[in-house]
Amino acid sequence: MTEQKELFNVGKIVNTHGIKGEVKVASITDFPEQRYQKNNVLYLEDASHPLTIESVRVHKGMYMLKFAEVKDMTEAELLKNKVLKTTHEDDELSDNEFYYHDIIGLVVNDKSLGEIGTITEIMSPGANDVWVVKSKQYGEVLIPYIPSVVLKVDLKKSVVEVEIPEGLID
């Protein structure tokens, strides 16, 4: 029995483009330049449907992919609204980089306030990410992912140590 690979969503095929089987992809990955490269393999729905990227280009903010396995527009039509997935086997993250799915669900502890709550969402409004923490005591707390606030992320213990600045929590 083969081991099932853990797959993560990287994009959604929203339409076809042209008659040669190219598809238009709305990217939902932090690493589009890494994910959408010639000869990379992506998966449709599960690991049993691999697709090899034959060519890639960006057009009006969308990734236009041509897969080796897709010969024409008729075959490409069958892919519409499907989600593209990948593994994280080849990823190299630096010390302070994390996947969203690794952060969501972690417990947030403040040095002086104790346990704040659990991270439920990550927003990317601009210069830095903002972690949304659901708290029984404080409601919804927005924590900016900056070094002065997020002191330590311990994935093994599922805990984030923070130092909440004055005025961030009512």
N, C-alpha and C positions, 0 to 999 in steps of 0.2 A: 504494500500500500504506500503510495507516494505521500510525502508530507505536504499539507496544504499551505501555500504561501499566504502571508497576511498582506492584503491589498489595501491601498489607500486611494481615494478619489483625487484625480488631478485635473479633470476637465469634463465638459459635457458637449457632445456633438449636437450642435443646434441646427445645422443645415448642410446641404451639399453645395458645391461650388464648381461650376463648369461641367463638362461632359466626360472628363477623364477619371472621375472617382475621387476628387479632392473633397474634404469635408471641412466645415467651419467649426472651430472648437472655442467654447467659452472656457477660459482657463480658471481653475479654482485651486491652484497650487502656489506655494510660496517660491518655488524654484522653476518658473516656466522655461528659462534658458537651458536648464539642466534636463528637464523632463522631455522637452520637444526638440530632440536632436536627431539628425539622420542616423539610421540604424538602431535607435533605441526601440525597445519593445514595450508596448503598453497593452493592457488587457481590457477586454469588453466584459463587464459584469463579473467574471471570475477568471481564474488562471487557465481555464480550458479554451479561451478564445484570444490567443496572442495576435497582436498586430505590429508589424515592423514598419517604422517610419521611413518612407522612401524619400520624402522631401518635406520641408517646412518653410513657411514664410509668415510674416505678420502683415495683415491687411485690415485697416480701420480698427485696430485694437483687438482683433481676433486672430487666433492661430489657424492657419490654413495648412492642413496635414494631408499628405498623400500616403496611403499605406500600400505596401507591396502586395498585400493579399486582396486589395480592392481594385478591380480592373476598370470599372466604369461607373457612370452615374447611377445606373440601376442598382448595382451592389451597394453603392454609397448611401442610397435612399434607405436601405434596410438598417443603417446605423443611426439614423436620426433619433435624437432624444436619448441615446445610450450614454452611459457614464464610462469614461476612460479611467483606468486604474493603473497603479504601479506598485512595486515593492520598494522598500527602502534599503535594499541590499548594498547599493553603491554610494549611498549618501555619506558625505563627510561633513558633519556639523562641528562648528567651533564650540568652545566651552560654554558660551552664553547663548547658544542657539538651540531652539527646541521645536518640536512639531506641536501644532495646536492640540492634537489628540493626546499628547503626553502631558500637557498642562491642564486641560479641562478635567475637573474632578479632584485636583489637588486641594489640600486643606491649607488655608492661609493663616499664619500665626504672626502676631505683632509682638515686639519685644516687651512693651508695657501693657498692651490691651489683652494679650493672650490670643485665643482662637477667634478669628474674625468670621470665617465661613469657608465656603467651597467655591472654587472657580467654575463658572458655568458657561462662560463665553469669552471670546477674544475679539476685540474690535481693532481695526487698523485705520484710525482716522487721519493719520499723517505721519509726523516725525517719529513717533513711537507707538507700539501697541498699547492698548488699555485692556486690562484683565477685569472682567465683570465677576464680582464675588457676591454670592447669595449668602446673606447673613441673617440668622434668627434675631439677633440683637440689633443690627444696624440697617436691616433691609438690603438694598442693593448698594454695594460699594464699588466704585470705579478706581482701580489701582493702575497708575501709569507704570509701564515696564521700563523703568530707568534705574541705573545703579544706586542712586541715593535712596530709593524706595524699596526695590526688590533686592534684598541682600544675598539670599541664597535659595536655589532651587534644588531640592533633594528628591530626585525621581524615585530612588529606592525606598525612601520613607514616605513618599507621596505628600511632601510638605514643602511649602514656600515660606521662608522667613522674610518678613517685611518690617520696615520702619515707617509707619503712617505719619506723614507730615501733619502738623497742626492745621485744623480746619478742613481736612479731607473727609473726616467723619463728623457728622453733627452730634 
